[in-house]
Amino acid sequence: MTARSMLALLLVTACGGLAHAQPMAIQHGDVVPRDVREMYDRGLQYLASSQSENGDWTGGMEHGPGGTGIALMAFLASGEDPNFGIYSNNVRRALRSIINAQDPGTGIMGQSMYHHGFAMLALAEAYGAVDERTLWPDGKTPRSIGQALELAVRAAITSQKRNPNGAWRYSPSGQDADTSVSGAVTVGLLAARNAGIEVPDEVIEKAVAYYMKMTSASGDVAYSGIGAFGDSVARTSIAALVYSLARRKDLPQFKATLGYLTGNLEQNSGSYPEYARYYQAQALFQGDVPAWEKWNKLIIRQLKPSQNADGSFKGSYGPTFCTSMSLLALALNYKFLPIYER
């Protein structure tokens, strides 16, 4: 155990005001590679300097609670203590921004279920790790993290019940579905369940059934519409991760998706590389650690020269979103967030 992880564990254990959720996992395993530490530290410095006073990040796809959630997870995944560490103020501002963005009536966060899913995931990872006594300095608490998370879970379940596919699309009332949006929501629900929030088994079973229909025998995963399969590292990674986190590694569809990923470790990530790497890192780590270790070395070499002088990473969705996603592709080296446990 590193000195950083030991300090974080002691601080979390000593802080009696934490919610009754699963505490943040401690770092274990090999020492984090120097290149990863340097890239991660520079990336966090960029995110900290570009955060607004309201706690969000403006411009590009990242503007909204989903983008704020992705950036928040980048901070949480580093192993820095979220209550007393150097980025604790950034963590608190981001959490306040996400909770304030939630519709108190519907529970939806943001303008699409994409944002809702990522924001829900971030709340789940913060639940039980962030001391709520320091979250609202003015004493005005619209909702606790746990209350916001429960409300978000109920909203996702309500949306799924309305959907004939048992999955999700951009609109909470959507009547079709796609594997990308559904991945964000399903992983958020699985993280919430892992944190101790009640998520009925049938909700996860319906989501898994949807992915089973969308997965071919070769491991290709369709985007939307049964049978419209296509070669996509991102979609295959999302499906493999859903199967893993739902504890359905017994399925032939999981074996097909994992086989596709392990057989194409050096394949180009496609049109949305940051997005694909974010899911690919988790899918490989959950499914085949030796394959993840090999892929991880490749991705470190790819990302290092692409980081800008200010610590950001360029991409089609704006520097904040792409920086957050790039950092989270490296975050498995820290093995810190509960969602990263195997």
N, C-alpha and C positions, 0 to 999 in steps of 0.2 A: 504494500500500500504506500502511495506517495504521501509526502508531507501535506500537500494540498488537499488530498482526499481525506486524510486523517483529521485535518482541521475542520473541513466541511462536515464530516460525520459528527465531531464533537459539538460543533455549533448547532447542528440540527437536533441532536439529542438533548442538548442543554436548554433549548428554547421551548418552554412549556406552552406557548401560545399557538402552536401549530395545529392545523386541522387534523382530524382523526383519519387521515388517509395514509396510503403507503408512502413512507419517506423516500426521498430521492436516493437512488442506488449509489453506492460508493464505487469509485473507480477501482478496477482490479486488472490483473494481467500485466503484460509487458509495459515498459516505460513508453510514453507517447513519443513518437519520433520528433526530432528537433525541427524538421521542416514543417510538420503539422503544427507544432506549438507556435512557431514563428508566424505562419500564415494565419492561424486562428487568432492570435493576439492582435495582429495588425487589422484583421477583419473586424474584430470586436471594437477596436478603437474607432474604425470608420463608422460602424453602426451607432456607437455611443455619440459621436460628434454630429451625426446627421439626424438624430432623433429630435422631433419637435418637443416643445414644452408640454403639449397635450399628450405626448407619449406615442404618437404614431410616426409614420414616415411618409412624406408626400411625394407624389409623382409616380407614374407608371402603375403597373399592376399591384404594386405593394401597398398602394394607398387604400387602407381599409383594415378591418379587424383580422382578416386572414393573413395579410402581409405583416401586420403587427405581431400576430401569433408566430409566424415563421421566424421573425427576428428575435422575438422573446425566447423561443426554443434554442436559438443559437447561443444566447447568453446562458441559459440554464444548462446546456449540454457541455459547457466548458469546464465545469467543476468548481468555478468560483462560487463562494457562498452567496446565495441570493438575498440574504438579509443583512449581511455586514461586509460583503465583498466590494471591490472597487466599482462594480456595475450594479450594485443593489438599487440605486436610484433609477437607473434605466429599466430595471426589472419592474419596479413598482409603477413607474409611469406607464409602461406598456400594459400592465395588467389593468390599471385604471382605465386606460383608453379602450381596451377590449370590453370591459364590463359596462362602461358608459355607452358603448356602441350597440349594446344588446337591447332589442325591443322588449320592454318589460311585460308586454301582453303576450306576444307570440314566442318569445325566447330566441328569435332569429338574430344572428349577428352578421351584419353586412348586407350587401345587395344581391348575394347569390349563395347557394349552398356550398360553393367552393370556399368562400370566405368563412362561412359558418363552420365547415369541417376543420379547417386549419386553426381557427380561433378556439374551437372546442378542444382540439388536441393540446393546444398551448395551456388552456385552463387546467386540463387534466394533469399535465406535467408539473404545473406550478402548485396544484392542490396538495397540501400536506408538506410542502417545502418552503413556502413563503409565509412569514409571520404576519397575520392579518392585522395585528395591533399597530404595525407601522405602515400599512397600505394606504390608509385614508387619513392624512395628517390633520385635516380639518374636522374630523369626527363624523363627517357626513358619509354614511355608507349605504349606497343604493342596494347593493347585494354583496354578500360574501363570495369568495371564489367558489365555494361549494354550492351555494345557492344558484350562482350564475351557471355553473356546470350542470347542475340538475335540470335547470330550466332549458339549457341548450340541448341536453339529451332528450327531453320530452319533445322539444320542437323537431328534432331529427326523426324521432319515432313517428310523430304525427305526419310528417312529410312522407315517410316511407309507407304508411298506411294508405295514403291517398294515391300512391303510385302503383299501377298494375304490374310493374316489373319487380316490385319489392326492393327498389333501389332509389337512386336520386338523380336529378338533373339540376340545372342551374336554378330554376324557380322552385321554391318550397312546394308549390302546387303542381309541378310538372308531371305530365302523364307519360313521358318517355324517360329514358335513363342513359347514362354513359358511364364507362368504367373509370374515367378520370375523376369526375365529380364524386362518384360513388366511393372511390378509394379514399378521398379526403374525409368524407363523412364516416365511412366504416372504421377507418383507423382511429378517428376521433372517438367514436363510440367504444371501441376496444380499449383505448387508453383510459376512458372514463370508467369502464368496468374494472380495469386493472387498478384504478385509484380508489375503488370501493363504492362507486355510484351504481345503483341498480339499473342494469340493462337486460331486459328479458332475453332469454336464449333464442326465442323465435325471431327476434329482430336480427340477430347475427346469422341465424340459419337462413333466413330469407336473403340476406346480402350475399352469403356464400353461394347459395343456389343460383343467384344471378350471375356471379362470376363463373360458376361451373358451366352455365349455358354459353358464356362468352369466350370460353377457352377451348382451343382446338387440340387435337391429339398431339400436334407438333409443338405446342406451347405458345403459339400465336394467340393473342387476345384481341378481340374486336373492340372497337370504340363504342359504337352504338348500333343496335340492330343485330339480331341473331344471324350468325353466319357471315357477317362482313369482317372476316379476319384479315389481319395485316401485320406485317413485320414491324414491331415497335418495342424497343427495349423498355421504354417507360411503362407501357401498358402491361407488358409481361411481368415487370418488376412489381407493379402495383398488385396484380393478381397473386403473385407468389407471396408477397408480404401479407395480404389479407388471409390467405390460407394458413400461413405460419402463425400469425397472431391469434387467429380463431382456433388454433390447435387442430387443424385439419390437414396435417401433413400425410395422412393416410390416403388422401384422395389422389387418383391418377392425374387429375388436373394440376395438382401441386407438383407432382413429380415431373410432369411435362414442362411446366413453366420454369422450374429450377434447372432442368436439363437444358432448356434453351439458354438460360442465363450463363450457366457454367460452361457451356459449349461455345459461347460468344463473348468471352471476357474482354476481348480487344475490339469488339465491334463499335462503330461510331454510334453515339447516343442519339443521333437524329436531330430533328429541328429544334428540340427543346432540351439541350444537354444538361443544364443545371437541374431542371425538373427530373429528368431521367436518372441522373446520378444520385439525387436525393433518395429516390426509391430503390435504385439498384443497390446502393450501399446496405440498406436495411434488409432487403430481400436476400442478398448473398450472406450476410451475417447471420440471419435467422435460419437459412437453409443449409449452408455449407461454409464453415469457418475457413478451411484452407483455401477455398476459392475466393472468399472475401479477402483474405490476406494477400493473395496474388493480385487481385484487382485493386486493392488499396494501394499497393506500391505503384501500380500504373497510374492511378488517379492522382497521387501525390506529385508524380513527375509531370503530369499534364497541367495541374493547377498552379504549381509554383511559378512558372514563368508568365502566367496569365494574370497574376495579381497586380493591380496598379500600385503606383507609389503611395497613394493615400490609403491603401489597404482594401479597396473595393475590387469587385470583379465585374467586368462588363458582360452585358447580355441583353436580349431583346425585351426584357420586362423591366428594365431599369436597374441601377446599381444596387439599391437596397435589397430587392428581392433576390437578385442573382448572387449577391454577396452572402445573404443569409442561407440560400440553398447550397451554395458552394461550401460554406462552413459546415453545414449539417451533413454534407456528403463525407466530410472528414471526421465528424463527431463520434463515429463508432470507435475511433482510436481512444477516446476518453471513457467510453462505456459507462456513462454517468446517468442518463435519463432512464426512468423506469421502463419506457417503451422500448428501450434498447436491450433489455434483459432477454436472455434466451431461456 
